[in-house]
Amino acid sequence: MNQFQIETAQNISITQNTANLGERMLAYLIDGFVIIAYTILVVLLLISLDIEFGDMWALYLVATLPAFLYYLLFETFTDGKTIGKGLMKLRVVKLDGSKPNFGNYFVRWMLRIIDVTLTSGGAAVLTILIRGNGQRIGDIAAGTTVISEKQRISIRDTLLRDIPEDYKPTFSQVTVFDDREIQTIKELYDSARRNGHHNVILSLDKKIKEVTDITTHLSPIEFVDLVIKDYNYYTQRL
């Protein structure tokens, strides 16, 4: 799974996991099935109404408009997800870590004609492979990419932090926390870094400083990580 880093307005570096090509293709197939199934249902419904061909054609154009606007509507109103992306745990995000707006989704949707329709997906696949950060042509123009929100769980995730033998702690105040509190901080911190939720890290930074009365010039992401490591250092030596 490829990764890229974004730098937020608060100077926090966030690592994002880009969706791999296989996941995006499977999501595309699921979305294609949904669109085709919807269109078939519309046709069957119109046939059952037994109306004039001219009227049927006009109703068909109106009734299939949601299928035509499928990607634009779903990504706009479901936080960068379609049905396929949702099932595959993928989401459209901006490269600067913020949520895309309607303009970003619209550009992606318009350029889908080049990426997918006219080239049968060839342009999208080639661009994603060359760019290396999950961007097709529409993403490049819109300043977006598609990330994976899947969490890979390992034994390491159940630990606090591995620290070297010669580790030197910085903040002894971290001992005011207990194991449950630090584990909660760690889980929120790790999840925020995976998913690019830098506001969560800012909240953790603020709350920890309030509880411990620590003053530091470290960035929030560095400070929270150091607090977890320092706590692990002190508890391992009890």
N, C-alpha and C positions, 0 to 999 in steps of 0.2 A: 504494500500500500504506500504510494508516494505521499510525501508531506511537503508543505510549504509554510513559510512563516509570514505573518502579517504584523505590521507595526501599528498599534492603535494611537489615537490622539493623546492617550495618557502615557505614551512611550512604553507600552507593554508588548512584548513579543509573544504571539500566540501561534502554536503549531496546529495546523489543520491537516486532517487526513483526507486527501482527495479520493473521490470515488474511482475505482478502477474501471477499465473499459468494459469488462464482463458484466459488472453490476449495472452500468449505465445501459448496456444493450438489453439486458434482461428487463430492466425497468421500462425501456422503450417498447419491448414486445408486449409487456403487460398493458401499457397504455394504449398500444395499437389494438389489442384485443378488446379493450373497453370501448374504444371509439367505433370499431367495426360492429360490436354487439349492439351498441346504442343505435347506430345507423340502420342495422337490419330490423330492429324493433320498430323504428320510425316507419320504415317502408311497409312492414307487415300491418302496422296500425292504419296507415293511409289506404292500403289496399282493402282493408276490412271496412272502411268507411264508404266505399263505392261512390266516389265523387268524380266529377269531370276531370279529364287529364290536365287541363290548364290550371284548374284550381288545385289539383293534387301537386303539380309541379311547384306552385307558389308556396303551398303549405310545407312541401318537402324542404325548400330552401330555408324557410323560417325555422322549422323543427330541427334541422340539422346544424343550425348556427352554433349551438353549444358544442357540437363535435368539432366544428371548424375552429372555435376559440378555446378548445379544451385546455391546451397547455397554458395559455395566457390567463384564463379564468382560475384554474386550479392553483397555479404558482402564485398568483396575486392574492387569492383569498385563503390559501392554506399554508402560508409562510414558506414559500419556495418549494412546495411538494406537489406532485401529482399522485394519482393512485399507485402507479408503478413505483415512483420514488419513495412513497410512504412505506410500501411493502418491503422495499429493499433498504429502507432506512437511509435514504439519500435526501439531500436538501440543497437548493440553490442559495449561495451566499455571495456577497461582494468581497472583493479581494482585500478591502480595508477592514473587514470584520463586521461592518454594519449590515443591517437588513436591506436587501434590494427594494427599490421603490417601483411603482408601476412602469416608469420609463425604462428601467433596466429589464423588467420582464417583457415589455413590449418589443424592445430591440432584439432580445433572444428569440421571441416568437416570430418576428418578421424574417430574421436571417435563417430561421429553420428551413425556409424555402431553398436556400443555397446549401446549407449544411446537410439536410436530410432528403428533402423532396426531389430536387433536380439531380442530385448526385447519388441517390439511393443510400445515403448515409456515408458514402466514401469520403467526402470532404470533412465531415465531423470526425470520423475515425482517424484520418491522416493528421488532422490538426491536433487532436488530443494526444496522439502519440508523439508528435514533434514538440509541442509546447511543454509537456511534462508536468503541468499543474492542473490538468483536468479541464482545459478550456477548448471548446470548439470555436468556430468563427463567431457565432452569436455571443458567446461568453467574452471573447476578446473585445468585441465592440461594446458590450454592455458593462464590462469591468466586473464580471462575475465568474464563478466556477461552481462545480458541484462537489460537495463533501460527503463523506460517509460518517454517519453517526453511530455506527456499530462499535461496541466496546469489546476489546479483546481482554478477557479475564485470565490471569495467570496467578500462580502462587505469590509472585512478587506484589501483586495488587493487594493482597491481604496483609502485607507487612507495612510498617510505617515507612522507614527508609533504610537503605543500606548505606553505611558510612564507613570511611577508611579508619584504620587503627589510630592514625595520628591526627584524627579530626579534632579541631579546636572549636568549642562552642562559643557563640557570641552573646546570647541572651539567656542568662540564668532565670529570668522572670518567667520563662515558658513553663516552669514547674508548677505554676498556679493551676494549670489545666490538668485534667485527668485523662486516662486512656480513651474513654468514650468521646470526650470532647475533641481530642487531637485526631482521632480516627474520623470523626465527622468533618473536621477541617480538611484533612487529607483527601477524603472522598470528594468533597465539594471542589477543592483545588484541582485535583486530577481531572475531574469531569469538566471543569471550566476550561482547562488548557486543551483538552481533546476537542471540545465543541466550540471554542472561541468565545466563550461567555466571559469577556474581560470585566464586565460589571460585577460579576460574582467575586472575582479576585479582589477588586477594589473594595467591596463590602467586607470581605474577610480581613483585608489589610486594616481597614478602619476599626473593625470590632476588636481584633487582637490588640491593637495599640491602645484602645480604650480600657481593656481588661488588664493588660500588663503594664500600662504607662510607659511603654517603650517609645523612644524618639530615635528615628533613623532617617538617613538620606537614601536608603536603598529603594529601588523601585518596588511596587506592590508585589509583583510576581517573584522577585528575588527574596523579599522579606518573608512572605508566607512560606516559601520553600525552606528558607533557613530556620524558621520557627519549628517546622516539622522535624528537620534534621537535629536541631538542638534538643528538642524534647526526646527524640530517640536516643541521643547520646547520653542524656542524664538517666533515663529509665533503664538503659542497658547496664548501667553501672551501679544500680541500687542493690 
